[in-house]
């Protein structure tokens, strides 16, 4: 089964879906091993991981596709990716869909910011006219090879056009063929309920610490009407905090055998995440098969 097909089945099921933001193969395996049903490649975190840059539209499509292909191949759960603006106009968006679909990604978000985009956590975004985004989404839907590939229309209009403008755009994006709508920067439960009630497709929200949606539990956000709740950057920020603590402890103690050990995954835990037992069993089976053939 294609992971896009699996994701469509999950979206059609009775259970709301949490999604953890990942940024490389190891973070993807950690999240999948913990039972997270859908993974989302955080464009912000991926840019930091691959380039060491902030999320200002500096990363290229080919760099993101290369990373996404490896991530999708490393786990057996659906992976969503951040396609930014489609890396240009509607023609660029069509190629973007083809490349990510071929990489094994289950779905891709396209946003209505100008190109190059900037993370809404860095500053107020500039958005393109709604008609331009509608054409881009129609082109994206035309480009996909299988109808199961999920196309997510993201709007950053809340901080520019308000809630009503956001809803108008979201509905137009659904009419253009978007399978899901990702709404950024909503602030109150009333806004969230209003958007979810008005949009005829599943709605996704991202939770970032310190922003208004972070005041509410995942269950509360599901009750507002969201179908997919993403926690985009928590693994990278957790890893960064742990790295800082590791270095500080090492500098203080000058050994890895003191308090530092409590901060570290054991080798056995790391190998469990990487499924070393599977590869050892596979290696043995192939070796036994070779011995039989001789």
C-alpha positions in Angstrom: 0.0 0.0 0.0 1.2 3.5 -0.8 1.8 5.6 2.2 -0.5 8.2 0.6 -3.2 5.6 0.5 -2.6 4.7 4.1 -2.8 8.3 5.1 -6.1 8.8 3.3 -7.5 5.8 5.3 -6.3 7.3 8.5 -7.9 10.6 7.7 -11.2 8.8 6.9 -11.1 6.9 10.1 -12.7 7.9 13.5 -9.6 8.9 15.3 -8.0 12.4 15.1 -4.3 12.3 14.2 -1.3 13.8 16.0 1.8 14.5 13.9 5.3 15.1 15.2 7.6 17.3 13.2 10.8 15.5 12.2 13.9 16.7 10.3 16.1 13.7 9.6 16.0 9.9 9.4 16.9 9.3 13.0 14.2 11.7 14.4 11.7 10.0 12.0 12.7 6.6 13.4 12.4 7.8 17.0 8.9 9.1 16.4 7.8 6.1 14.4 9.2 3.7 17.0 7.1 5.6 19.6 3.9 5.0 17.7 3.3 8.4 16.1 0.9 7.6 13.2 1.8 10.5 10.8 5.1 12.3 10.6 5.6 15.8 9.2 8.9 17.1 7.9 9.3 20.5 9.4 10.6 22.9 6.8 12.0 25.2 9.6 13.8 22.3 11.3 15.0 20.7 8.0 16.5 24.0 6.9 18.3 24.3 10.2 19.5 20.7 10.0 20.6 20.6 6.3 22.0 24.1 5.9 22.2 25.7 9.4 20.1 28.6 8.1 16.8 30.1 9.4 13.6 29.4 7.5 13.7 32.3 5.0 13.2 30.3 1.8 16.9 29.7 1.3 16.7 26.0 0.9 16.1 24.6 -2.6 13.5 22.0 -3.7 16.3 19.5 -4.7 17.8 19.8 -1.2 14.4 19.2 0.5 13.5 16.3 -1.9 16.8 14.6 -1.2 16.2 14.7 2.5 12.5 13.8 2.2 13.3 10.7 0.1 15.7 9.4 2.7 13.3 10.1 5.5 10.4 8.4 3.8 12.5 5.4 3.0 13.6 5.1 6.7 10.1 4.5 8.2 6.9 2.6 7.5 4.4 5.4 8.4 3.1 8.2 6.2 5.3 11.2 6.0 4.1 14.7 5.0 6.5 17.3 3.7 6.6 21.1 3.6 6.6 22.3 0.0 6.8 26.0 0.9 5.3 27.9 -2.0 6.0 25.2 -4.5 9.3 27.0 -5.1 7.9 29.5 -7.6 4.8 29.8 -9.8 2.2 27.2 -10.8 4.6 25.5 -13.2 7.2 25.1 -10.5 4.5 23.7 -8.2 3.6 21.0 -10.7 7.2 19.8 -10.8 7.4 20.1 -7.0 4.5 17.7 -6.6 6.0 15.2 -9.1 9.3 15.2 -7.3 8.0 14.7 -3.8 5.5 12.1 -4.9 8.3 10.1 -6.6 10.3 10.4 -3.4 7.7 8.4 -1.5 6.1 11.3 0.5 2.4 10.8 1.3 1.4 14.4 0.9 2.7 17.9 0.5 1.7 21.4 1.8 1.7 24.4 -0.5 1.4 27.8 1.1 0.0 31.1 -0.1 3.0 33.2 0.7 5.0 35.1 -1.8 8.2 33.5 -3.1 10.7 33.3 -1.4 8.7 32.6 1.7 9.6 33.2 5.4 8.5 31.3 8.4 5.5 32.9 10.1 7.5 32.5 13.4 10.1 35.0 12.1 7.9 37.8 10.9 4.5 38.8 9.3 4.2 36.9 6.0 3.3 38.5 2.6 0.7 36.5 0.8 -0.2 36.1 -2.9 -3.7 36.9 -4.3 -6.2 34.2 -3.7 -6.8 33.6 -7.4 -3.1 33.0 -7.9 -3.1 30.3 -5.2 -6.2 28.7 -6.6 -4.5 28.3 -10.0 -1.4 26.9 -8.2 -3.4 24.3 -6.3 -5.3 23.3 -9.5 -2.0 22.8 -11.2 -0.7 20.8 -8.3 -3.7 18.5 -8.4 -3.3 18.0 -12.1 0.4 17.1 -11.7 0.1 14.3 -9.2 0.3 10.8 -10.6 -2.0 9.1 -8.1 -5.2 10.7 -6.8 -4.3 9.4 -3.3 -1.4 11.8 -2.9 -2.5 14.4 -0.4 -2.2 18.0 -1.3 -2.5 20.4 1.6 -3.4 24.1 1.0 -1.8 26.2 3.6 -2.9 29.8 4.3 -1.1 32.4 6.3 -3.9 34.9 5.7 -5.0 35.2 9.4 -2.4 37.9 10.2 -3.1 39.8 6.9 -6.8 39.4 6.1 -8.3 38.2 9.4 -10.4 35.1 10.1 -13.1 35.8 7.5 -10.4 36.2 4.8 -8.8 33.0 6.0 -12.1 31.1 5.7 -12.7 32.5 2.2 -9.3 31.4 1.0 -9.6 28.0 2.7 -13.0 27.3 1.0 -11.6 28.4 -2.4 -8.6 26.2 -1.9 -10.9 23.2 -1.2 -12.8 24.0 -4.4 -9.5 24.0 -6.3 -8.9 20.4 -5.1 -6.9 20.7 -1.9 -7.4 17.5 0.2 -6.6 19.3 3.5 -6.3 22.9 4.7 -3.5 24.0 7.0 -4.4 27.2 8.8 -1.7 29.3 10.5 -1.8 31.8 13.3 -5.3 31.2 14.7 -5.6 32.6 18.2 -8.8 31.8 20.1 -11.0 28.7 20.4 -13.8 30.7 18.8 -11.6 31.4 15.7 -10.6 27.8 15.6 -14.1 26.4 15.8 -15.3 28.9 13.2 -12.7 27.9 10.7 -13.1 24.2 11.2 -16.9 24.4 10.9 -16.7 26.4 7.7 -14.0 24.4 5.8 -15.4 21.3 4.0 -12.1 19.4 4.2 -9.9 18.2 7.1 -8.1 21.0 8.8 -4.6 20.9 10.2 -3.1 23.2 12.8 0.5 23.5 14.0 1.3 24.0 17.7 4.4 26.1 18.5 5.3 26.7 22.1 4.4 30.2 23.2 1.8 30.7 20.5 -2.0 30.8 21.3 -2.8 27.2 20.1 -0.2 25.9 22.6 -2.5 26.9 25.5 -4.7 23.9 24.6 -4.2 20.2 24.9 -4.2 18.0 21.8 -7.6 16.7 22.9 -9.0 20.2 23.1 -7.7 21.1 19.7 -9.3 17.9 18.3 -12.6 19.0 20.0 -12.4 22.4 18.2 -12.6 20.4 14.9 -9.0 19.9 13.8 -8.3 16.6 12.1 -4.5 16.7 12.2 -2.5 18.5 15.0 1.1 19.0 14.2 3.9 19.7 16.7 6.4 20.9 14.2 9.7 21.6 15.9 9.6 19.9 19.3 12.1 17.1 18.5 14.7 19.4 17.1 14.3 21.9 20.0 14.5 19.0 22.4 17.6 17.7 20.7 19.2 21.1 20.8 18.5 21.5 24.5 19.9 18.1 25.2 23.0 18.8 23.2 23.6 22.0 25.1 23.1 20.1 28.4 25.5 17.4 27.2 28.2 19.8 26.3 27.8 21.8 29.6 28.0 18.6 31.6 31.0 17.3 29.7 32.9 20.6 30.2 32.1 20.5 33.9 32.9 16.9 34.6 35.4 16.2 31.8 34.2 12.6 31.5 31.3 10.7 29.8 31.0 8.4 32.8 29.4 10.8 35.3 26.2 12.7 35.1 26.4 12.8 31.3 25.3 9.1 31.1 21.9 10.1 32.4 21.5 12.4 29.4 22.4 9.8 26.8 20.4 7.1 25.0 22.1 3.8 25.6 23.7 2.0 22.7 21.0 -0.7 23.1 18.2 1.9 22.9 19.8 3.5 19.9 20.1 0.1 18.1 16.5 -0.7 19.0 15.3 2.5 17.2 17.5 1.6 14.2 16.1 -2.0 14.2 19.6 -3.6 14.3 18.0 -7.0 15.2 16.1 -7.0 11.9 19.3 -6.4 9.9 21.2 -9.0 11.9 18.5 -11.6 11.3 18.4 -10.7 7.6 22.1 -11.0 7.3 22.0 -14.4 8.9 19.2 -15.6 6.7 21.1 -14.6 3.6 24.3 -16.2 4.8 22.4 -19.4 5.5 20.9 -19.3 2.1 24.3 -18.8 0.5 25.7 -21.8 2.5 22.8 -23.9 1.2 23.4 -22.9 -2.4 27.0 -23.9 -2.2 
